[in-house]
Amino acid sequence: MADGVLRGYHVLVVEDEFMLAEDLSLELADAGAVVIGPAQTLERAVELLARPDALDAAVLDVNLQGKPVYPLADALFERKVPFVFTTGYDASILPARFRSVDCCSKPIDMGRLLAALQTAIVTARAV
């Protein structure tokens, strides 16, 4: 993935594994994104979502310290903010309402994640 593909986009990172959250943040920043977070809990992610900053997209770990991230995903859907899930589980665990959302398996292929995120943003902006 070329540097700058996410230039200027504000991307929320929600991931409870510290090292993975740091890696995601660095990769997104290298791709030009303005990283919001990372948030390691659902509560912190909701706080960041409430900030007045424009949010263009998000990367959401499905399971945050034993809590599903689905309430945040629902809020993003309502705001028409595109997102990509990450999970160590099979994507079939996603509720039916999220089956159209791209899901990257852990360990994360950063190139695939960046491509999925860029596609989600472009698709959302085309609607």
C-alpha positions in Angstrom: 0.0 0.0 0.0 1.4 3.4 -1.0 2.2 6.0 1.6 -0.4 8.7 1.9 -3.4 6.6 0.7 -5.3 7.8 3.8 -3.9 11.3 3.8 -5.9 13.6 6.0 -8.5 11.1 7.0 -9.3 11.0 10.7 -9.4 7.3 11.7 -10.5 6.0 15.1 -8.5 3.0 16.3 -10.2 0.7 18.8 -8.0 -2.2 20.0 -7.4 -3.6 23.4 -4.0 -5.2 22.7 -1.5 -2.4 23.4 1.2 -3.6 20.9 -1.3 -4.1 18.1 -2.9 -0.8 18.8 0.5 0.9 18.6 1.3 -1.0 15.3 -2.1 0.0 13.8 -1.6 3.6 14.8 1.8 3.8 13.3 0.8 2.1 10.0 -2.3 4.3 9.7 -0.1 7.4 10.4 2.4 6.2 7.8 -0.5 6.0 5.3 -1.3 9.6 6.1 -4.2 9.2 8.5 -4.8 11.4 11.5 -5.1 8.7 14.2 -7.8 9.2 16.9 -7.0 7.0 19.9 -6.2 4.3 20.2 -9.0 3.3 22.5 -8.5 0.1 24.5 -12.0 0.0 26.0 -15.5 0.4 24.7 -16.1 3.2 27.1 -13.1 5.1 25.9 -14.1 4.6 22.2 -17.5 6.0 22.9 -15.9 9.1 24.6 -13.7 9.6 21.5 -16.7 9.2 19.2 -18.4 12.0 21.1 -15.6 14.5 20.5 -16.4 17.2 17.9 -13.5 16.1 15.6 -14.7 14.9 12.2 -14.3 11.2 11.9 -13.8 9.6 8.5 -13.4 5.9 9.4 -12.6 3.5 12.2 -10.8 0.2 12.8 -12.7 -1.9 15.4 -11.5 -4.9 17.3 -14.6 -7.1 17.7 -13.8 -8.1 21.3 -12.6 -5.4 23.8 -11.7 -7.0 27.1 -14.6 -9.4 26.8 -17.1 -6.8 25.6 -18.4 -6.8 22.0 -17.7 -3.6 20.1 -21.2 -3.8 18.4 -22.7 -0.8 20.3 -19.9 1.4 18.9 -20.4 -0.1 15.4 -24.1 0.6 15.6 -23.3 4.3 16.4 -20.9 4.5 13.5 -23.5 3.0 11.2 -26.0 5.7 12.3 -23.4 8.4 11.6 -22.5 6.8 8.2 -18.9 6.5 9.3 -17.3 3.5 7.5 -15.3 1.0 9.5 -13.4 -2.3 9.3 -13.5 -5.0 12.0 -10.4 -6.9 13.2 -10.7 -10.2 15.1 -8.9 -13.3 16.2 -12.2 -15.2 15.7 -13.9 -16.3 12.5 -15.8 -13.5 10.8 -18.9 -15.7 11.0 -19.3 -14.5 14.6 -20.4 -11.1 13.4 -24.1 -10.4 13.7 -26.0 -10.4 10.4 -26.3 -6.6 10.4 -22.5 -6.4 10.0 -22.0 -9.1 7.4 -21.4 -6.4 4.8 -18.5 -4.9 6.8 -15.0 -6.0 5.9 -13.3 -8.1 8.6 -9.5 -8.6 8.8 -8.3 -11.6 10.7 -5.6 -11.4 13.3 -2.6 -11.5 12.9 -3.5 -8.5 10.7 -2.1 -8.1 7.3 -1.6 -4.3 7.3 -1.7 -4.0 3.5 -5.1 -5.7 3.5 -6.3 -3.6 6.3 -5.3 -0.4 4.7 -6.9 -1.5 1.4 -10.1 -2.5 3.2 -10.2 0.8 5.0 -9.6 2.9 1.9 -12.3 0.9 0.0 -14.8 1.5 2.9 -14.1 5.2 2.9 -14.4 5.5 -0.9 -17.6 3.5 -0.9 -19.2 5.6 1.9 -18.3 8.8 0.1 -19.8 7.6 -3.2 -23.2 7.1 -1.5 
